[in-house]
Amino acid sequence: FTHTFLKNIKFGDISEEVIALQTALKIEKHFPETVPTSGTYGEITRKAVLAFQFKHQIITGASDSNNGKIVGPKTRVKLTELFGN
């Protein structure tokens, strides 16, 4: 799997970009293997994004957290660093 994350992604989005995000989060072991990659940024994806952000020190506490509801520039850079081609 390779993907370059070029656009911000947010809670409620439905897109191919969310499928790529969910795939990356599965590889990182934050998105449950038993849940299909639906392309919908819902609660399961939000929790997985938050765990990814903490793991990679994109956020370190509640004060700099959007509670996993936004995959912004810092998160996209880390995702692309790990999965970009």
N, C-alpha and C positions, 0 to 999 in steps of 0.2 A: 504494500500500500504506500503510495506517495501522493501528496497533495500540498499545494501551496495555498495558504489561507490568506486571501486578499481583502475580504470584506468582513466588517463587524457582523456578528450574529447575536440575536437577542431572544430572550424568552418569548415564546409564542410564534416564532418564525417557523415556516414550513418550506423546506427547500432541499436541493441536492447538496448544498453547502452544509446543512445540518446532518445529512447522511454521512458526509465526510468527517464531520466533527464527531459523531457518534462512533464511527469506525475507529478513529484515532483514540477516543476515550476507552473503547473496548480493548485495544492493544495495550493501552496504559493501565488496564485493569480497574478502571473507575466506573465503566458502564457495564451493567450485568450482561454476561454472555447469553443468558436465557431470554433476554429482551431483544426483539428484532429492531434493527435500525430503521425506524419509521420515517425519518426526515422531519419529525415534529419536535421542536424544542420545548419539551414539557418538564414536569417535575423531576423525572429520572435523569434527564440530561442536565438540568440545573444542578442537581446534587453532584453529578459526575464532574461538571465543570468546576464547581467549588472545590472539590477534592483535588482536581488537577492543579488549580491555582494555588492551593496551599502546598501541595507536594513540591511544586517548582518555585515556590517563594515569590509568586507573582503578587500574592497578597499575604500578609502576615497576621492580620487581625481584623476585627469587625469594622474598624474605622476606615480601612481602605478596601472594603469588600462591597460588591454590588449583589452579594448573596448568590453568586453563580448565575445571575440573570443576563450577563453581557459577556460575550467573548470579544474583547476590545483589542487595541493594538498590542499590548504586552503579551496577552494570551496568544494572539495570532502569531506573533514573532516566535514564541516558544514552540507552538504547534508546527510551524513551518521549519524551524530548526530541527525538530525531531522527524518530521514526515515529508518535508519538501523534497522536490527532485532536482 
